[in-house]
Amino acid sequence: DTGVSQNPRHKITKRGQNVTFRCDPISEHNRLYWYRQTLGQGPEFLTYFQNEAQLEKSRLLSDRFSAERPKGSFSTLEIQRTEQGDSAMYLCASMVGGRDTQYFGPGTRLTVL
Amino acid sequence: AQKVTQAQTEISVVEKEDVTLDCVYETRDTTYYLFWYKQPPSGELVFLIRRNSFDEQNEISGRYSWNFQKSTSSFNFTITASQVVDSAVYFCALSEAYNAGNMLTFGGGTRLMVKP
């Protein structure tokens, strides 16, 4: 049983650079979520997809953030012109249907210098 | 708006002690789901339990047990005979059924340290 996978696991970048993260959900999970977790805090919702459609975005998702899920399979989260405040753990989760359990990947830890 | 509060930011116990992690939630919805996740140092959130608002039965799974009380909006988690491997950050989370996205609202987490 393959769980949710995320790549890379760690990313260090300089302020102003663009970064892209990838999430591969559990096979046949039609919902995919992105969360952000800063040090010492609980995860906060960023956005979610049902199949390939992005249905909701949090106000935390500034214009520098964009997410895609082409063909309803893997998803990418891109941050343009990174800022030090973007340093966080970015977590991806997937779920079957609308009222089930979200299963999380290992996360991508981003450090912006 | 929904909210989850975990008042205990850090708990330290000695192995074999019992420990209870508190979770208090707020929601306007009558149908909702409550969760507990474990986050070990590796960072991955590990699902522990899911409860819907209509099921107030307490649940036991091995050394873990959960006490859901709607009257006090609490969903507490007890580890019996704690072990060093239980050391992690534990998160309580809420999802409201009226919200089509079913996104999770997390508490701030409780860091549990179990010392040998």
Interface residues (C-beta under 8 A of the other chain):
Chain A: R31 Y33 Y35 G40 Q41 G42 P43 E44 F45 Y48 L55 E56 M89 L91 A93 M95 G98 R99 T101 Q102 Y103 F104 G105 P106 G107 R109
Chain B: V4 Y33 F35 Y37 S42 G43 E44 L45 V46 F47 R50 F91 A93 A97 A100 G101 N102 M103 L104 T105 F106 G107 G108 G109
